[in-house]
Amino acid sequence: MTDQPILDIKNLYVEYLTERGPAQAVNNVSFSIAPGEVFGLAGESGCGKSTIAHSILRVLRPPAVITGGQILFRGEDVLKMNDQSIEDFRWGGAAMVFQSAMNSLNPVTTVGEQITDVIRTHNKGLSKKGADELAAHLLNVVGIEKTRLSSFPHQMSGGMRQRVVIAIAMSLNPALLIMDEPTTALDVVVQKDILRQIHKIKESMGFSILFITHDVSLMVEFSDRMGIMYAGEIVELAQSKEIFKNPVHPYTQGLLNSFPSLTGKKRKLSGVPGTPPDLIDPPRGCKFHPRCGKCSPVETEVAPQLKEIYPGHWVAVHKGMPLPADVPNQEAVH
């Protein structure tokens, strides 16, 4: 396995231009994804997760503008790719499973035609028979009978449509699969089944995954590492199990307290008070301080930087911020 990340995002900035001024949707975000790794991004709606995903594939629509940073795919900057390179990169290098499967599929075209369309567009020399055979194989991989190639999207359940979209995304064997809230509209049982299937496919095909959701409990179960986003910034980044065991940032703690546990004792859910900030005119200092209740005076004026409080665990904090009792090397916050 190479040491080079599949994806390396460095100091990414994205703005939405509005009549009131620019809204900083992504503010100096950096993270990398290793080969075969599942990396998660979690946070409230509007925190910038999907904007990052769309930036990677360069499919942002106006008024969104990437104003700074790099998006390196196997060392090559996606933001500097020419038209042919970016066309090859999409689907072949990185593919995306969007939030709503029904909106991603053409309602008047069979699922078989939609899968083979992607295959033949990027494999000009492949015959129709070859494309049909590959489409049938892909449906089988995601647990759907090949007889459903002739079905229209409305003839399938929500879970089956989601599997079809995953099959399309895998049709060119990409190195990176971006999954943006892929199970939001599905019930819990179907969610678990699809995620188990994706994990099994990932192990056999060896691709990496960028998994985006607002459900931290689901993220912890599915991803290797995760970043917690708030108001366009990553405020905590670590191994998923470590964040679940030792959440440090108050926002991370609030997110984890917003979801009930399926096992163990009952506990009162507390959630996160207040509402997300206006990204056109955000609060000074730490953007979370109006909702926090734990901030020191300095945090209301000076924005904390992401720091490694101990190996592999990064948090946007100021020196002296209280940390959980079982976090080692607390003096490392500086």
C-alpha positions in Angstrom: 0.0 0.0 0.0 1.4 3.4 -1.0 1.9 6.1 1.6 0.5 8.7 -0.7 -3.1 9.7 0.1 -5.8 9.0 -2.5 -7.2 12.4 -1.7 -5.4 15.3 0.0 -7.4 18.5 0.6 -5.2 21.5 1.7 -6.5 24.8 3.0 -9.7 24.7 0.9 -11.9 27.9 0.8 -15.3 28.1 -0.9 -17.6 31.1 -0.9 -21.2 31.6 -2.1 -21.5 35.1 -3.6 -24.7 36.8 -2.5 -26.2 40.4 -2.6 -25.3 40.8 1.1 -21.7 39.7 0.5 -19.8 36.4 0.3 -20.8 33.5 2.6 -17.8 31.5 3.7 -19.2 28.0 3.2 -15.8 26.2 3.5 -13.1 28.0 5.6 -9.5 26.7 5.5 -10.4 23.0 5.5 -7.7 20.3 5.3 -7.8 16.5 5.5 -6.5 13.5 3.6 -7.9 10.0 2.8 -5.6 7.0 2.6 -6.0 4.1 0.2 -8.8 1.8 1.4 -9.8 4.2 4.2 -13.4 5.3 5.0 -13.2 9.0 6.1 -16.3 10.6 7.4 -17.5 14.2 7.5 -20.3 15.0 10.0 -22.1 18.1 11.1 -25.4 20.0 10.9 -27.1 20.9 7.6 -25.3 23.8 6.0 -21.9 23.2 7.7 -20.2 22.7 4.3 -20.0 18.9 3.9 -21.7 18.7 0.5 -19.9 21.8 -0.7 -16.6 20.0 -0.1 -17.9 16.9 -2.0 -19.0 19.0 -5.0 -15.7 20.9 -4.9 -13.8 17.6 -5.2 -15.6 16.7 -8.5 -15.7 20.4 -9.6 -19.4 20.4 -10.0 -20.2 23.4 -7.8 -22.8 25.7 -9.4 -22.9 29.5 -9.2 -22.9 31.4 -7.0 -20.4 29.0 -5.4 -16.7 29.8 -6.0 -13.6 28.0 -4.9 -11.4 30.9 -3.7 -8.3 29.0 -2.4 -6.6 25.8 -1.6 -5.7 22.5 -3.3 -7.6 19.3 -4.0 -4.9 16.7 -4.7 -6.0 13.3 -6.2 -3.0 11.0 -6.2 -0.8 14.1 -6.1 -2.5 15.9 -9.0 -4.5 19.1 -8.3 -8.1 18.6 -9.4 -8.5 22.4 -9.5 -5.9 22.7 -12.3 -7.1 19.8 -14.5 -8.1 20.6 -18.0 -11.5 19.6 -19.5 -10.3 16.2 -20.7 -8.5 15.4 -17.4 -11.5 16.4 -15.3 -13.8 14.3 -17.5 -11.6 11.2 -17.0 -11.3 12.0 -13.2 -15.1 12.0 -12.8 -16.4 8.4 -12.5 -13.0 6.9 -13.3 -11.0 8.5 -10.5 -13.8 9.5 -8.1 -17.5 8.9 -8.3 -20.4 10.2 -6.2 -23.6 8.8 -4.7 -25.9 11.8 -4.1 -28.4 12.3 -1.3 -31.6 11.5 -3.2 -31.5 8.4 -5.4 -34.8 9.2 -7.1 -33.5 12.6 -8.2 -30.3 11.0 -9.4 -32.0 8.6 -11.7 -33.9 9.4 -15.0 -37.5 8.4 -14.4 -38.2 7.7 -18.1 -35.2 5.5 -18.7 -34.6 1.9 -17.5 -31.9 1.4 -14.9 -30.0 -0.9 -17.3 -29.8 1.9 -19.9 -28.6 4.4 -17.2 -25.8 2.0 -16.1 -24.6 1.2 -19.6 -24.7 4.8 -20.6 -22.0 5.6 -18.1 -20.0 2.5 -19.0 -20.0 3.1 -22.8 -19.5 6.9 -22.5 -16.1 6.2 -20.8 -15.3 3.0 -22.6 -15.8 3.9 -26.3 -14.6 0.5 -27.6 -16.9 -1.6 -25.4 -19.7 -3.3 -27.2 -23.3 -3.0 -26.2 -23.3 -6.7 -25.1 -20.2 -6.1 -23.0 -21.7 -3.1 -21.4 -24.9 -5.1 -20.7 -23.0 -7.9 -19.1 -21.0 -5.5 -16.9 -24.3 -3.8 -15.9 -25.8 -7.1 -14.9 -22.7 -7.9 -12.9 -22.8 -4.6 -11.1 -26.5 -5.1 -10.1 -25.5 -8.5 -8.8 -22.7 -7.0 -6.7 -25.2 -4.6 -5.0 -27.7 -7.4 -4.4 -30.2 -6.9 -7.2 -31.3 -9.5 -9.8 -30.1 -8.8 -13.4 -33.8 -9.2 -14.5 -34.3 -5.7 -13.0 -32.1 -4.1 -15.7 -35.4 -3.5 -17.6 -37.1 -1.8 -14.7 -37.8 1.9 -14.4 -36.8 3.7 -11.2 -40.5 4.0 -10.0 -40.8 0.3 -10.2 -38.2 -0.1 -7.4 -38.2 0.5 -3.7 -36.1 3.3 -2.2 -33.4 0.8 -1.1 -33.2 -0.7 -4.5 -32.9 2.7 -6.2 -30.1 3.6 -3.8 -28.3 0.4 -4.7 -28.7 1.2 -8.5 -27.0 4.6 -7.9 -24.2 2.8 -6.0 -23.8 0.4 -8.9 -23.6 3.3 -11.4 -21.0 5.0 -9.2 -18.9 1.8 -9.2 -19.2 1.1 -12.9 -15.7 2.4 -13.8 -14.1 1.0 -10.6 -13.1 4.4 -9.1 -10.4 4.8 -6.5 -12.6 7.1 -4.4 -16.4 6.8 -3.8 -18.0 10.0 -2.3 -21.2 9.2 -0.5 -23.3 12.3 0.4 -26.0 11.3 2.9 -26.6 8.1 0.9 -29.2 6.6 3.3 -31.0 9.7 4.6 -34.4 8.8 3.1 -34.2 5.1 4.0 -35.4 3.3 7.2 -32.9 2.1 9.7 -32.9 -1.6 8.7 -32.3 -0.7 5.0 -29.6 1.7 6.0 -27.7 -0.9 7.9 -28.1 -3.4 5.1 -26.8 -1.0 2.4 -23.9 0.1 4.5 -22.8 -3.5 5.3 -23.0 -4.2 1.6 -20.9 -1.1 0.7 -18.3 -2.1 3.3 -18.1 -5.6 1.8 -17.7 -4.3 -1.7 -15.1 -1.8 -0.6 -13.0 -4.6 1.0 -13.2 -6.7 -2.3 -12.6 -3.8 -4.7 -10.2 -1.7 -2.5 -11.5 1.8 -3.1 -11.6 4.6 -0.5 -14.8 6.3 0.7 -15.6 9.9 1.7 -18.8 9.4 3.8 -20.9 12.4 4.6 -23.8 12.5 7.0 -25.3 14.4 9.9 -25.7 11.2 11.9 -22.6 10.9 14.1 -23.7 7.5 15.5 -23.9 6.1 12.0 -20.6 7.7 11.1 -18.8 6.1 14.1 -20.0 2.7 13.1 -19.0 3.0 9.4 -15.9 5.1 9.1 -12.3 4.7 10.2 -11.6 8.4 10.8 -13.9 11.3 10.9 -13.9 15.1 10.9 -16.6 17.2 12.7 -17.6 20.3 10.8 -19.2 23.5 12.1 -19.9 26.6 10.1 -17.5 25.7 7.3 -14.6 24.5 9.5 -13.4 21.3 10.9 -13.4 21.6 14.7 -12.4 18.0 15.6 -10.6 15.2 13.7 -9.6 11.8 14.9 -10.2 8.1 14.7 -14.0 7.6 14.8 -14.0 5.4 17.9 -11.8 7.9 19.6 -14.2 10.7 18.9 -17.0 8.6 20.2 -15.1 7.7 23.4 -13.4 11.1 24.0 -15.3 14.0 22.3 -13.4 17.1 23.2 -15.0 20.0 21.3 -18.3 21.2 22.9 -20.0 21.0 19.5 -18.9 17.3 19.0 -20.2 16.6 22.5 -23.5 18.2 21.6 -23.8 16.2 18.4 -23.2 12.9 20.2 -25.8 13.8 22.8 -28.4 14.4 20.1 -28.7 10.7 19.1 -30.2 8.0 21.3 -28.2 4.8 22.0 -29.7 1.6 20.7 -28.2 -0.3 23.7 -27.4 0.3 27.3 -29.2 2.5 29.8 -31.6 5.2 28.8 -30.2 8.7 29.0 -31.6 12.2 28.5 -30.8 13.8 25.1 -29.5 17.3 25.3 -28.6 18.3 21.7 -27.1 21.6 20.7 -28.9 24.8 21.7 -29.4 27.7 19.3 -29.0 27.8 15.6 -26.0 27.8 13.2 -24.4 31.2 12.5 -24.9 33.5 9.6 -21.9 32.7 7.3 -22.0 36.1 5.7 -21.6 37.8 9.1 -20.3 35.1 11.5 -19.5 35.7 15.2 -16.1 36.9 16.1 -13.6 34.4 17.6 -14.9 30.8 17.9 -18.0 30.6 15.6 -19.6 28.2 18.1 -19.2 30.4 21.2 -22.8 31.9 21.0 -24.2 28.3 21.5 -21.5 26.9 23.7 -21.7 28.2 27.3 -18.1 27.0 28.0 -16.1 29.5 26.1 -13.5 31.7 27.8 -13.4 35.4 27.0 -10.5 34.9 24.6 -12.6 32.5 22.5 -15.2 35.2 21.9 -12.5 37.4 20.2 -9.8 35.1 18.8 -10.7 32.1 16.6 -9.0 28.9 17.8 -6.8 26.9 15.5 -6.9 23.2 14.9 -4.3 21.6 17.1 -3.1 18.1 17.7 -3.9 17.6 21.4 -2.3 14.2 21.3 -1.3 11.8 18.5 -4.0 11.6 15.8 -6.6 13.7 17.7 -7.0 17.3 16.4 -9.3 19.9 18.0 -9.9 23.6 17.4 -9.2 24.8 20.9 -7.4 27.4 22.9 -4.8 26.7 25.6 -6.3 25.9 28.9 -9.6 24.6 27.6 -11.0 21.8 29.9 -10.6 18.4 28.4 -12.1 15.0 29.3 -10.4 13.5 32.3 -9.2 10.4 30.4 -7.5 12.4 27.6 -3.7 12.0 28.0 -1.2 14.7 27.7 -3.6 17.6 28.3 -0.8 20.1 28.5 -0.3 19.5 24.8 -3.1 22.0 24.0 -1.2 25.1 23.0 
